[in-house]
Amino acid sequence: MIQRLQTIFLFLLAISTALLFIWPIASSSQQDAYLFADGKYSVEDNGVLMGITAIGALLAVIAIFLYRNRPVQLRMTYLSTVCSILIPLVAILIYLNDTKNSAVPADTIDDQIGAYLPLLGIVFGILAARYIRKDDKLVKSMDRLR
């Protein structure tokens, strides 16, 4: 059902992923031509990063409403968690690719709260998957008793 504990964790996973559209990943006092053009590095600076973030948040929201089909809900939760893992990896790769031709020194870049949101998303995704498996196990044990 929707009021189960995994629903709360899926909701928190969706929120923590969606907040990346609001809060930047990093900021810099020196502006650059590409990533730090506005002084902030956010998911809107790259289409791939924006796509992974949107897909991760959307999968978590869809998984909330798949409570009747727990195996599919579990797979959607895994995919959303994988997106949360990919977000910092892709962000780092994009940053490293950009710093080859960048004028912004590495010591002027400060991390922001957006750098830690994918870590929260990973934790919430793991907790949601744990409770989905636990719920599925409970339902299967009740089916054996019938």
QUIHU-V692693 format. One record per helix or strand of 2 or more residues. SS is the DSSP state (@ for helix, = for strand). FROM is the first residue (numbers start at 1). TO is the last residue. If there is no record, write none. Layout:
ss: [SS/SS]
from: [FROM/FROM]
to: [TO/TO]
This chain:
ss: [@/=/=/@/@/@/@/=/@]
from: [5/26/40/43/47/70/106/109/114]
to: [21/28/41/45/64/99/108/111/145]
